[in-house]
Amino acid sequence: MGIYLEEKEEKNYQAFMDELEKISKKYGIAFEGCGVFAFSDENGFKSIKYRKDSSSGDLRIDELVFSDGTKADR
């Protein structure tokens, strides 16, 4: 049984995956994971900052603000 996504969320997800493929190819870095999309906002995020620690091999969010100004509970 899959997760039901609204049409706009699905379009955003597919567009994100297309862009991720492009930047993965460009920079030679690939990601793999299951259930890793912890946050979504169909209107885009107001701001997002990733933790920049290449030594850990982790992709982590340091700060996230949704389009309505709400901060993600980190």
C-alpha positions as CSV (number, residue, x, y, z in Angstrom):
1,M,0.0,0.0,0.0
2,G,1.5,3.3,-1.0
3,I,1.3,6.8,0.3
4,Y,-1.4,9.0,-1.3
5,L,0.0,12.4,-2.4
6,E,-2.0,15.3,-3.7
7,E,-1.4,16.1,-7.3
8,K,0.8,19.2,-6.7
9,E,2.9,17.3,-4.1
10,E,3.4,14.5,-6.6
11,K,4.5,16.9,-9.3
12,N,6.9,18.6,-6.9
13,Y,8.3,15.2,-5.8
14,Q,8.9,14.1,-9.4
15,A,10.5,17.5,-10.3
16,F,12.7,17.2,-7.2
17,M,13.8,13.7,-8.3
18,D,14.6,15.0,-11.8
19,E,16.8,17.8,-10.4
20,L,18.5,15.4,-7.8
21,E,19.5,13.1,-10.7
22,K,21.1,16.1,-12.5
23,I,23.1,17.4,-9.5
24,S,24.1,13.8,-8.5
25,K,25.5,13.3,-12.0
26,K,27.2,16.7,-12.0
27,Y,28.9,16.3,-8.6
28,G,29.4,12.6,-8.5
29,I,27.4,12.2,-5.3
30,A,24.5,9.8,-5.0
31,F,22.0,9.2,-2.2
32,E,20.1,6.1,-1.2
33,G,17.5,5.7,1.6
34,C,14.0,4.6,2.4
35,G,11.4,6.9,4.0
36,V,13.9,9.8,4.0
37,F,11.5,12.6,2.9
38,A,10.7,13.9,6.4
39,F,9.2,17.3,5.4
40,S,7.3,18.7,2.5
41,D,5.5,21.9,1.6
42,E,3.6,22.1,-1.6
43,N,4.3,25.9,-1.8
44,G,8.1,25.4,-1.3
45,F,10.1,26.2,1.8
46,K,10.8,29.8,2.9
47,S,14.3,28.7,3.9
48,I,16.3,25.5,4.4
49,K,19.9,24.9,5.5
50,Y,21.6,21.5,5.4
51,R,24.3,20.4,7.8
52,K,27.5,20.7,5.8
53,D,29.6,17.8,7.3
54,S,31.0,15.7,4.5
55,S,32.9,13.5,7.0
56,S,29.8,12.0,8.4
57,G,28.3,10.8,5.2
58,D,24.9,12.0,6.5
59,L,22.4,14.4,4.8
60,R,20.8,16.3,7.7
61,I,18.7,19.4,7.9
62,D,19.9,22.1,10.3
63,E,17.1,24.6,9.8
64,L,13.8,24.5,8.0
65,V,11.1,27.2,7.7
66,F,7.8,26.3,5.8
67,S,6.2,28.7,3.4
68,D,3.8,30.0,6.1
69,G,6.7,30.9,8.4
70,T,6.4,27.9,10.7
71,K,9.8,26.4,11.8
72,A,10.2,22.7,11.6
73,D,10.5,21.0,15.0
74,R,14.1,19.8,15.0
